[in-house]
């Protein structure tokens, strides 16, 4: 018995793909901007001898870099899931 779901009956799937893509792009842009801001703060604080602020800047760079990596991985994962769903 061959029974498969009919994904063409769902309206709005294209809109859902567009919204998810826009959210991932916005998250990636914000993460990259935060890497730049944190790196600038880290550099200024280290050059002026404010080691407490330099540590916070370094933490910001590492956290935002991790966020950028996870956002890029989420984009690849979402594309893989979409292609997998179309083969069902």
C-alpha positions in Angstrom: 0.0 0.0 0.0 1.5 3.3 -1.0 0.1 6.2 1.0 1.9 9.5 1.0 0.9 13.0 2.3 -0.1 15.6 -0.2 2.1 18.6 0.5 0.6 20.5 -2.4 -2.7 20.9 -0.5 -1.0 23.1 2.1 -1.2 26.8 1.2 1.4 29.2 2.4 4.4 26.8 2.2 6.2 29.3 -0.1 5.5 32.1 2.3 6.9 30.1 5.2 10.1 29.5 3.3 10.5 33.2 2.6 9.9 34.1 6.3 12.3 31.5 7.6 14.9 32.7 5.1 14.5 36.3 6.0 14.7 35.6 9.8 17.9 33.6 9.3 19.4 36.4 7.1 18.6 39.0 9.8 20.1 36.8 12.5 23.2 36.4 10.5 23.6 40.1 9.8 23.0 40.9 13.5 25.6 38.3 14.6 28.2 39.6 12.2 27.6 43.2 13.3 28.0 42.2 16.9 31.3 40.5 16.1 32.5 43.8 14.7 31.2 45.9 17.6 32.7 43.5 20.2 36.0 43.3 18.4 36.2 47.1 18.4 35.4 47.3 22.1 38.0 44.6 22.8 40.7 46.4 20.9 40.0 49.8 22.5 39.8 48.4 26.0 43.0 46.4 25.6 44.9 49.4 24.2 43.8 51.6 27.1 44.5 49.0 29.8 40.9 48.3 30.8 41.2 44.6 31.1 37.8 44.0 32.6 36.1 45.6 29.5 38.6 43.8 27.3 37.4 40.5 28.7 33.8 41.4 28.1 34.6 42.4 24.5 36.4 39.0 24.0 33.4 37.2 25.4 31.1 39.2 23.1 33.3 38.2 20.1 33.2 34.6 21.0 29.5 34.5 21.7 28.5 36.4 18.6 30.9 34.3 16.5 29.2 31.2 17.8 25.8 32.7 17.0 26.9 33.4 13.4 28.2 29.8 13.0 24.9 28.4 14.4 22.9 30.7 12.1 24.8 29.5 9.1 24.4 25.9 10.2 20.7 26.5 10.6 20.4 27.8 7.1 22.1 24.6 5.7 19.9 22.5 8.0 16.7 24.2 6.9 17.7 23.8 3.2 18.4 20.1 3.8 15.0 19.6 5.5 13.2 21.4 2.7 14.9 19.2 0.1 14.2 16.1 2.2 10.5 17.1 2.6 10.1 17.5 -1.2 11.2 13.9 -1.7 8.5 12.4 0.5 
